[in-house]
Amino acid sequence: EELSSEIKIENAFGRTTILTDSATPIKAQVDTGFASVTIRGQKIGSFGEADFQTPDYSADKPALKLDIDAAFGEVVVE
């Protein structure tokens, strides 16, 4: 129930580290411009848009939903 909202993360020229419970599935929309985004050890890309889901993600179960916008910086979700 607490995971029903999407969390917006904006990063430019810095590093943002997000600590999560490893048992919680993640679904993320990632938009990068010369940035580095890594979610649980998987590099998502450095330029453009990408969608990411952990293997245990299911649309009908609670999950951490992230909207990540990164430019020239680094976002790490652990």
Residue frames as a rotation matrix with the C-alpha (Angstrom) as fourth column:
GLU 1
0.567 0.824 0.000 0.00
0.824 -0.567 0.000 0.00
0.000 0.000 -1.000 0.00
GLU 2
0.521 -0.445 -0.728 2.80
0.106 -0.813 0.573 2.43
-0.847 -0.376 -0.376 0.82
LEU 3
-0.547 -0.818 0.179 4.47
0.224 0.063 0.973 1.58
-0.807 0.572 0.149 -2.49
SER 4
0.255 0.762 0.595 1.56
0.815 0.161 -0.556 2.70
-0.520 0.627 -0.580 -4.68
SER 5
0.886 0.062 -0.459 3.10
-0.099 -0.943 -0.318 6.09
-0.452 0.327 -0.830 -5.59
GLU 6
0.573 -0.738 0.355 5.91
0.694 0.208 -0.689 6.68
0.435 0.642 0.632 -8.06
ILE 7
0.563 -0.496 -0.661 9.00
0.399 -0.537 0.743 8.37
-0.724 -0.682 -0.104 -6.64
LYS 8
0.904 -0.246 0.351 10.67
0.213 -0.453 -0.866 11.02
0.372 0.857 -0.357 -8.82
ILE 9
0.418 -0.856 -0.303 14.46
0.536 -0.036 0.844 11.28
-0.733 -0.515 0.444 -8.60
GLU 10
0.935 -0.176 0.308 16.24
0.161 -0.564 -0.810 14.16
0.316 0.807 -0.499 -10.36
ASN 11
0.491 -0.848 -0.201 20.02
0.441 0.043 0.897 14.36
-0.751 -0.529 0.395 -10.42
ALA 12
0.876 -0.328 0.353 22.45
0.213 -0.395 -0.894 16.68
0.433 0.858 -0.276 -12.23
PHE 13
0.240 -0.910 0.338 26.22
-0.346 -0.406 -0.846 16.92
0.907 0.086 -0.412 -11.75
GLY 14
-0.165 -0.298 0.940 26.20
-0.986 0.021 -0.167 14.90
0.030 -0.954 -0.297 -8.54
ARG 15
-0.750 -0.061 -0.659 25.73
-0.094 0.995 0.015 11.45
0.655 0.073 -0.752 -7.08
THR 16
0.016 0.803 0.596 22.52
-0.988 -0.078 0.131 10.17
0.151 -0.591 0.793 -5.56
THR 17
-0.858 -0.252 -0.447 22.50
-0.178 0.963 -0.201 6.85
0.482 -0.093 -0.871 -3.72
ILE 18
0.079 0.951 0.298 19.19
-0.925 -0.041 0.377 5.22
0.370 -0.306 0.877 -2.86
LEU 19
-0.922 -0.364 0.130 19.15
-0.384 0.816 -0.433 2.36
0.051 -0.449 -0.892 -0.37
THR 20
0.071 0.973 -0.219 16.29
-0.892 0.160 0.423 -0.12
0.447 0.166 0.879 -0.77
ASP 21
0.095 0.092 0.991 15.17
-0.627 0.779 -0.012 -3.35
-0.773 -0.621 0.132 0.84
SER 22
-0.769 -0.515 -0.379 16.53
-0.610 0.410 0.678 -6.10
-0.194 0.752 -0.629 -1.42
ALA 23
-0.728 0.567 0.385 13.25
0.480 0.823 -0.303 -8.02
-0.489 -0.035 -0.872 -1.00
THR 24
0.180 0.819 -0.545 11.25
0.050 -0.560 -0.827 -5.19
-0.982 0.122 -0.142 -2.60
PRO 25
0.032 -0.109 0.994 10.76
0.960 0.278 -0.001 -5.43
-0.277 0.954 0.114 -6.39
ILE 26
-0.287 -0.204 -0.936 11.60
0.032 -0.979 0.203 -2.34
-0.957 0.029 0.287 -8.45
LYS 27
0.297 0.294 0.909 10.13
0.948 0.023 -0.317 -0.90
-0.114 0.955 -0.272 -11.62
ALA 28
-0.058 -0.423 -0.904 11.94
0.299 -0.871 0.389 2.15
-0.952 -0.248 0.177 -12.99
GLN 29
0.799 0.132 0.586 11.63
0.594 -0.325 -0.736 4.56
0.093 0.936 -0.338 -15.89
VAL 30
0.134 -0.876 -0.463 15.06
0.570 -0.314 0.759 6.03
-0.810 -0.366 0.458 -16.55
ASP 31
0.890 0.045 0.454 15.93
0.401 -0.548 -0.734 9.10
0.216 0.835 -0.506 -18.63
THR 32
0.361 -0.854 -0.373 19.63
0.549 -0.129 0.826 9.91
-0.754 -0.503 0.422 -18.86
GLY 33
0.949 -0.236 0.210 21.78
0.045 -0.558 -0.829 12.46
0.313 0.796 -0.518 -20.62
PHE 34
0.099 -0.995 -0.002 25.48
-0.196 -0.018 -0.981 11.61
0.976 0.098 -0.196 -20.27
ALA 35
0.100 0.029 0.995 24.75
-0.988 -0.112 0.103 10.16
0.115 -0.993 0.017 -16.83
SER 36
-0.729 -0.339 -0.595 25.28
-0.247 0.941 -0.233 6.85
0.639 -0.023 -0.769 -15.10
VAL 37
0.151 0.793 0.590 22.35
-0.982 0.051 0.182 4.93
0.115 -0.607 0.787 -13.58
THR 38
-0.695 -0.367 -0.618 22.90
-0.261 0.930 -0.259 1.61
0.670 -0.019 -0.742 -11.83
ILE 39
0.236 0.817 0.526 20.07
-0.937 0.048 0.347 -0.34
0.258 -0.574 0.777 -10.21
ARG 40
0.701 0.014 0.713 21.07
-0.463 0.770 0.440 -3.24
-0.543 -0.638 0.546 -7.96
GLY 41
-0.066 -0.909 0.411 24.32
-0.021 0.413 0.911 -3.73
-0.998 0.051 -0.046 -9.82
GLN 42
0.022 0.139 0.990 22.91
0.930 0.361 -0.071 -3.45
-0.368 0.922 -0.121 -13.34
LYS 43
-0.735 -0.318 -0.599 23.99
0.088 -0.920 0.381 -0.45
-0.672 0.228 0.704 -15.41
ILE 44
0.205 0.962 0.182 20.93
0.480 0.063 -0.875 0.95
-0.853 0.267 -0.448 -17.18
GLY 45
0.380 -0.099 0.920 22.54
0.898 -0.200 -0.392 3.26
0.223 0.975 0.013 -19.71
SER 46
-0.421 -0.613 -0.669 24.19
0.722 -0.672 0.162 6.61
-0.549 -0.415 0.725 -20.16
PHE 47
-0.856 0.170 -0.488 22.05
-0.363 -0.871 0.332 8.36
-0.368 0.461 0.807 -22.77
GLY 48
-0.627 0.697 -0.347 18.36
-0.326 0.169 0.930 8.10
0.707 0.696 0.121 -23.63
GLU 49
0.032 0.767 0.640 15.34
-0.998 -0.004 0.055 6.41
0.045 -0.641 0.766 -22.09
ALA 50
-0.657 -0.210 -0.724 15.04
-0.229 0.971 -0.074 2.92
0.718 0.117 -0.686 -20.67
ASP 51
0.493 0.774 0.396 12.63
-0.752 0.151 0.641 0.83
0.437 -0.614 0.657 -18.62
PHE 52
-0.647 -0.722 -0.245 13.89
-0.421 0.606 -0.675 -1.47
0.636 -0.333 -0.696 -15.88
GLN 53
0.594 0.748 0.296 12.25
-0.703 0.303 0.644 -4.16
0.392 -0.591 0.705 -13.76
THR 54
-0.476 -0.671 0.569 13.78
-0.844 0.530 -0.082 -6.52
-0.247 -0.519 -0.819 -11.26
PRO 55
-0.808 0.115 -0.578 13.10
-0.238 0.833 0.499 -10.19
0.539 0.541 -0.646 -12.04
ASP 56
-0.756 0.521 -0.397 10.67
0.652 0.538 -0.535 -10.45
-0.065 -0.663 -0.746 -9.12
TYR 57
-0.807 0.482 -0.342 8.53
-0.427 -0.875 -0.228 -7.50
-0.409 -0.038 0.912 -10.30
SER 58
-0.633 0.724 0.273 4.85
0.769 0.548 0.329 -8.25
0.089 0.419 -0.904 -10.92
ALA 59
-0.720 0.356 0.596 2.28
-0.049 -0.882 0.468 -5.60
0.693 0.308 0.652 -11.87
ASP 60
0.314 0.948 -0.056 -0.27
-0.054 0.077 0.996 -7.00
0.948 -0.309 0.075 -9.41
LYS 61
0.453 -0.237 -0.859 2.07
0.868 0.335 0.365 -6.88
0.201 -0.912 0.358 -6.36
PRO 62
0.945 -0.127 -0.301 3.54
0.008 -0.912 0.410 -3.95
-0.326 -0.390 -0.861 -4.40
ALA 63
0.269 -0.897 0.350 6.78
0.956 0.206 -0.208 -2.61
0.114 0.390 0.914 -5.85
LEU 64
0.025 -0.383 -0.923 9.02
0.341 -0.865 0.368 0.41
-0.940 -0.324 0.109 -5.58
LYS 65
0.526 0.225 0.820 8.26
0.850 -0.116 -0.514 2.57
-0.021 0.967 -0.252 -8.64
LEU 66
-0.046 -0.680 -0.731 10.97
0.431 -0.674 0.600 5.02
-0.901 -0.288 0.325 -9.62
ASP 67
0.855 0.137 0.500 11.10
0.507 -0.418 -0.753 7.78
0.106 0.898 -0.427 -12.24
ILE 68
0.246 -0.887 -0.392 14.79
0.564 -0.198 0.802 8.66
-0.788 -0.418 0.452 -12.59
ASP 69
0.914 -0.050 0.403 16.00
0.302 -0.580 -0.756 11.70
0.272 0.813 -0.515 -14.53
ALA 70
0.485 -0.828 -0.281 19.78
0.417 -0.064 0.907 12.07
-0.769 -0.557 0.314 -14.52
ALA 71
0.913 -0.270 0.306 22.03
0.168 -0.435 -0.884 14.48
0.372 0.859 -0.352 -16.44
PHE 72
0.235 -0.946 0.222 25.83
-0.327 -0.292 -0.899 14.41
0.915 0.138 -0.378 -16.14
GLY 73
-0.031 -0.212 0.977 25.56
-0.998 -0.044 -0.041 12.78
0.051 -0.976 -0.210 -12.72
GLU 74
-0.727 -0.223 -0.649 25.27
-0.205 0.973 -0.105 9.34
0.655 0.057 -0.753 -11.20
VAL 75
0.167 0.788 0.593 22.32
-0.976 0.047 0.213 7.55
0.140 -0.614 0.776 -9.60
VAL 76
-0.750 -0.403 -0.525 22.86
-0.283 0.912 -0.296 4.29
0.598 -0.073 -0.798 -7.75
VAL 77
0.344 0.851 0.398 19.96
-0.885 0.151 0.441 2.23
0.315 -0.504 0.804 -6.40
GLU 78
-0.719 -0.663 -0.209 21.17
-0.508 0.706 -0.492 -0.46
0.474 -0.248 -0.845 -4.03
